Amino acid sequence: MHVLNLVTNDEAQFFTGQRDALARRGVTSDTVAVPGERTGSDGRSVLDYLRFYPRVLRASRREYDLVHANYGLTGPAALAQPIRPVVLSLWGSDLHGWVGRLSRACARRADAVVVMSDAMAADVGTDAFVVPHGVDRATFRPMPREPARRAVGWPADAANVLFPYSPERPVKDFPRAQRIVERARREADRPIDLQTIDGVPHDRMPLYYNAADALLITSTHEGSPNSVKEALSCALPVVATDVGDVRERVAGVTPSTVADSDDALVAGLLEAIDAGRSNGRAAIGDLGRDRMAAELEAIYRRVC
């Protein structure tokens, strides 16, 4: 099977991991990415997307079995080519605002729709397959904490809380993370440092998860955040707002907290810091990339 992938960012780790896992199953692919500079949540101009369509049209004339549009904004170009069946994957942020309206319109016309969580499936407005992004469990695994802290340069005498995003992204609500940690500091019996990361190579991320005492997610909305699944695979406790599929992912994980109120998030953070590692690696079950690839291949074969 040969697939044409459309994507806004062809370097995104969850996309490249998906592509490579499918390749191991014999599903070959080529990729066309939206041109232009990425700024903010997407940042491409209308002109960039107008330039994208003729590239997609030219590529679709080659020998592909289907077009896989990854992210809602690639849906219009995928559906405008008249030759190949279309699988549309929605990632979460593409179900909000005007992008959400566009994504739902595309979903109604696609041959198959893939979403990251049950909540997204209920929100998309048409039948959808739920296939969360998988985690490379061999890479994201528990490691000794102190060597990991030395490797990333974090203090050994403080509790380190990992906020795994750029503070500049409004949807991640960094000011709330600061507020939660500041309140926790007033109740803790040792220092608590809020650690932010941005632009870290993906293959170094296991060091940060293992150096941390807790992962803190304060996003206003998400789909199926990979940072949560990667943290669980490293046995790192998760403290998060009730967004996307986070509640489903941390079900049965101790310690971990999913809540909407600051009071509950502060209490959960203090519990996570005191408790140490979680049972997240066992609880995450079969969320590996090989399982994800098998489910996607089965969807591909349904539409071809």
C-alpha positions as CSV (number, residue, x, y, z in Angstrom):
1,M,0.0,0.0,0.0
2,H,1.3,3.5,-1.0
3,V,-0.1,6.6,0.8
4,L,0.2,10.3,0.2
5,N,0.4,12.1,3.5
6,L,-0.6,15.8,3.8
7,V,0.6,17.5,6.9
8,T,1.1,21.0,8.3
9,N,4.5,20.1,9.9
10,D,6.4,17.2,8.5
11,E,8.9,17.2,11.3
12,A,6.3,16.7,14.1
13,Q,7.4,13.7,16.1
14,F,3.9,12.2,16.4
15,F,3.6,12.3,12.6
16,T,7.1,10.9,11.9
17,G,6.5,8.2,14.5
18,Q,3.2,7.3,12.8
19,R,4.8,7.3,9.3
20,D,7.7,5.1,10.4
21,A,5.5,2.6,12.3
22,L,3.4,2.2,9.2
23,A,6.5,1.7,7.1
24,R,7.5,-1.2,9.3
25,R,4.2,-2.8,8.3
26,G,5.0,-2.3,4.6
27,V,2.9,0.9,4.1
28,T,5.0,3.2,2.1
29,S,4.3,6.9,1.8
30,D,5.3,10.3,0.5
31,T,4.6,13.6,2.2
32,V,3.5,17.0,1.1
33,A,3.7,19.7,3.8
34,V,2.1,23.1,3.8
35,P,4.7,25.6,2.6
36,G,5.7,28.8,4.5
37,E,7.0,29.7,7.9
38,R,5.3,28.3,11.1
39,T,4.6,30.9,13.7
40,G,2.1,30.7,16.6
41,S,-0.3,27.7,16.5
42,D,0.0,27.4,12.7
43,G,1.0,30.8,11.3
44,R,0.6,29.9,7.6
45,S,-1.1,32.5,5.4
46,V,-4.0,32.0,3.1
47,L,-1.5,32.3,0.3
48,D,0.5,29.4,1.8
49,Y,-2.6,27.2,1.7
50,L,-3.4,28.3,-1.9
51,R,0.2,27.3,-2.8
52,F,-0.4,23.9,-1.0
53,Y,-3.3,22.8,-3.2
54,P,-1.6,22.6,-6.6
55,R,1.2,20.6,-5.0
56,V,-1.3,18.2,-3.6
57,L,-3.1,17.9,-6.9
58,R,0.1,17.2,-8.8
59,A,1.2,14.6,-6.2
60,S,-2.2,12.9,-6.2
61,R,-1.9,12.0,-9.9
62,R,0.9,9.5,-9.0
63,E,0.2,5.9,-8.0
64,Y,-1.2,6.2,-4.5
65,D,-3.9,4.1,-2.9
66,L,-5.2,7.0,-0.8
67,V,-4.6,10.5,0.7
68,H,-4.2,10.8,4.4
69,A,-4.8,14.4,5.5
70,N,-3.2,14.9,8.9
71,Y,-4.8,17.8,10.7
72,G,-8.0,19.6,9.7
73,L,-6.4,22.4,7.8
74,T,-5.1,19.9,5.3
75,G,-8.6,18.5,4.7
76,P,-9.7,21.0,2.0
77,A,-6.7,20.3,-0.3
78,A,-7.2,16.5,0.2
79,L,-10.8,16.6,-0.7
80,A,-10.3,19.0,-3.6
81,Q,-8.3,16.3,-5.5
82,P,-10.8,14.1,-7.3
83,I,-8.7,11.0,-7.7
84,R,-7.9,9.2,-4.4
85,P,-10.0,8.3,-1.3
86,V,-9.3,10.5,1.7
87,V,-8.6,9.6,5.4
88,L,-8.8,12.6,7.6
89,S,-7.0,12.6,11.0
90,L,-8.0,15.3,13.5
91,W,-5.6,16.1,16.4
92,G,-7.7,18.1,18.8
93,S,-6.9,21.8,18.4
94,D,-8.4,21.6,14.9
95,L,-11.9,21.1,16.5
96,H,-11.9,24.6,18.0
97,G,-13.0,28.0,16.5
98,W,-13.3,28.5,12.8
99,V,-10.8,25.7,12.2
100,G,-13.2,23.4,14.0
101,R,-16.0,24.4,11.7
102,L,-13.8,23.7,8.7
103,S,-12.6,20.4,10.1
104,R,-16.2,19.2,10.7
105,A,-17.2,20.1,7.2
106,C,-14.2,18.1,5.8
107,A,-15.0,15.2,8.1
108,R,-18.5,14.8,6.6
109,R,-17.0,14.4,3.2
110,A,-14.0,12.2,4.0
111,D,-14.0,8.5,3.4
112,A,-12.8,7.8,6.9
113,V,-12.2,10.1,9.9
114,V,-9.6,9.3,12.7
115,V,-9.6,11.1,16.1
116,M,-7.5,10.9,19.2
117,S,-10.1,10.3,21.9
118,D,-13.7,9.4,22.6
119,A,-14.5,13.0,23.5
120,M,-13.3,14.1,20.0
121,A,-15.4,11.3,18.4
122,A,-18.5,12.7,20.2
123,D,-17.6,16.2,19.1
124,V,-16.7,15.7,15.4
125,G,-20.3,15.3,14.1
126,T,-19.8,12.2,12.1
127,D,-18.6,8.6,12.5
128,A,-15.0,8.4,13.5
129,F,-12.3,5.8,14.5
130,V,-10.5,6.5,17.8
131,V,-6.8,5.9,17.3
132,P,-4.6,7.8,19.8
133,H,-1.0,8.6,18.8
134,G,1.3,5.9,20.0
135,V,4.3,6.1,22.3
136,D,7.8,4.6,21.6
137,R,7.9,2.6,24.9
138,A,11.5,1.5,24.3
139,T,12.6,5.2,24.3
140,F,10.2,6.5,26.9
141,R,11.1,4.3,29.9
142,P,11.9,4.9,33.5
143,M,15.5,5.9,34.3
144,P,17.3,6.8,37.6
145,R,16.2,10.3,38.6
146,E,19.5,11.8,39.8
147,P,21.6,11.0,36.7
148,A,18.7,12.4,34.6
149,R,18.7,15.6,36.7
150,R,22.5,16.0,36.2
151,A,22.1,15.5,32.5
152,V,19.5,18.3,32.2
153,G,21.0,20.6,34.7
154,W,18.2,20.7,37.3
155,P,18.8,21.1,41.0
156,A,18.9,17.9,43.1
157,D,17.5,19.5,46.2
158,A,14.2,20.8,44.8
159,A,11.1,19.2,43.5
160,N,11.0,19.8,39.7
161,V,7.7,20.2,38.0
162,L,7.8,19.9,34.2
163,F,5.6,22.1,32.1
164,P,6.4,20.5,28.7
165,Y,5.5,23.5,26.4
166,S,6.6,26.9,25.4
167,P,5.2,29.5,27.9
168,E,4.3,31.6,24.8
169,R,1.5,29.3,23.6
170,P,-1.8,30.8,25.0
171,V,-3.7,27.5,24.8
172,K,-1.2,25.9,27.3
173,D,-2.1,28.6,29.9
174,F,1.4,29.0,31.5
175,P,0.2,31.7,33.9
176,R,-2.1,29.1,35.5
177,A,0.8,26.7,35.8
178,Q,2.8,29.4,37.6
179,R,-0.1,30.1,39.9
180,I,-0.5,26.4,40.8
181,V,3.2,26.0,41.6
182,E,3.4,29.2,43.6
183,R,0.5,27.9,45.8
184,A,2.1,24.5,46.1
185,R,5.4,26.2,47.2
186,R,3.6,27.8,50.2
187,E,2.4,24.4,51.4
188,A,5.5,22.2,50.6
189,D,8.4,21.4,53.0
190,R,11.0,21.8,50.2
191,P,11.6,24.1,47.2
192,I,9.5,23.5,44.1
193,D,10.9,24.6,40.7
194,L,8.7,25.0,37.6
195,Q,10.7,23.9,34.6
196,T,9.7,24.8,31.1
197,I,11.2,23.4,27.9
198,D,11.0,24.4,24.3
199,G,12.9,23.2,21.3
200,V,14.4,20.2,23.1
201,P,15.3,17.3,20.6
202,H,12.7,14.6,21.0
203,D,15.3,11.9,21.8
204,R,16.3,13.9,24.9
205,M,12.8,14.2,26.3
206,P,13.0,11.0,28.3
207,L,15.7,12.6,30.4
208,Y,13.4,15.5,31.3
209,Y,10.5,13.2,32.2
210,N,12.8,11.1,34.4
211,A,14.4,14.2,36.0
212,A,11.0,15.6,37.0
213,D,8.8,14.9,40.0
214,A,5.5,15.6,38.2
215,L,4.2,16.7,34.8
216,L,1.9,19.7,35.0
217,I,-0.6,20.3,32.2
218,T,-2.9,23.4,32.5
219,S,-4.1,23.6,28.9
220,T,-7.5,25.1,28.0
221,H,-8.0,22.4,25.4
222,E,-6.1,19.4,23.9
223,G,-6.8,16.4,21.8
224,S,-4.6,13.5,23.0
225,P,-1.4,15.1,24.3
226,N,1.6,13.0,23.6
227,S,3.4,14.6,26.6
228,V,0.9,12.8,28.9
229,K,1.4,9.4,27.3
230,E,5.2,9.8,27.3
231,A,5.2,10.8,30.9
232,L,3.1,7.8,31.9
233,S,5.5,5.6,29.9
234,C,8.3,7.0,32.1
235,A,6.3,6.4,35.3
236,L,6.0,10.2,35.9
237,P,2.9,11.3,37.8
238,V,0.6,13.6,35.8
239,V,-1.4,16.6,37.1
240,A,-3.6,18.0,34.5
241,T,-6.7,20.0,33.7
242,D,-9.6,17.9,32.3
243,V,-8.9,18.3,28.6
244,G,-8.9,15.9,25.6
245,D,-8.4,12.3,26.6
246,V,-6.2,13.0,29.6
247,R,-8.8,11.6,32.1
248,E,-9.1,8.4,30.1
249,R,-5.3,8.0,29.8
250,V,-4.6,8.4,33.6
251,A,-7.5,6.2,34.7
252,G,-6.0,3.8,37.3
253,V,-2.7,5.7,37.5
254,T,-1.5,6.4,41.0
255,P,-0.6,9.1,41.8
256,S,-2.1,11.3,39.1
257,T,-4.8,14.0,39.2
258,V,-7.2,15.4,36.6
259,A,-9.2,18.4,37.8
260,D,-10.6,21.7,36.9
261,S,-10.1,23.7,40.1
262,D,-6.9,25.2,41.3
263,D,-7.4,23.7,44.7
264,A,-7.5,20.2,43.4
265,L,-4.6,20.8,41.1
266,V,-2.5,22.1,43.9
267,A,-3.4,19.1,46.1
268,G,-2.7,16.7,43.3
269,L,0.7,18.3,42.6
270,L,1.7,18.0,46.3
271,E,0.6,14.4,46.4
272,A,2.6,13.6,43.2
273,I,5.8,15.3,44.6
274,D,5.5,13.3,47.8
275,A,4.8,10.0,46.3
276,G,7.6,9.6,43.7
277,R,7.0,7.4,40.7
278,S,3.6,6.3,39.3
279,N,2.3,3.0,38.0
280,G,1.7,4.8,34.7
281,R,3.9,2.5,32.6
282,A,1.7,-0.5,33.4
283,A,-1.5,1.5,33.1
284,I,-0.7,2.9,29.7
285,G,-1.2,-0.6,28.3
286,D,-1.0,-1.1,24.6
287,L,-0.6,2.6,23.5
288,G,2.5,1.7,21.5
289,R,3.2,2.8,18.0
290,D,2.9,-0.7,16.5
291,R,-0.7,-0.9,17.8
292,M,-1.5,2.5,16.3
293,A,0.0,1.5,13.0
294,A,-2.0,-1.7,12.8
295,E,-5.3,0.2,13.5
296,L,-4.5,2.8,10.8
297,E,-3.6,0.2,8.3
298,A,-6.9,-1.5,8.9
299,I,-8.7,1.8,8.3
300,Y,-6.7,2.4,5.1
301,R,-7.8,-1.0,3.8
302,R,-11.5,-0.2,4.5
303,V,-11.4,2.8,2.1
304,C,-9.3,1.4,-0.7
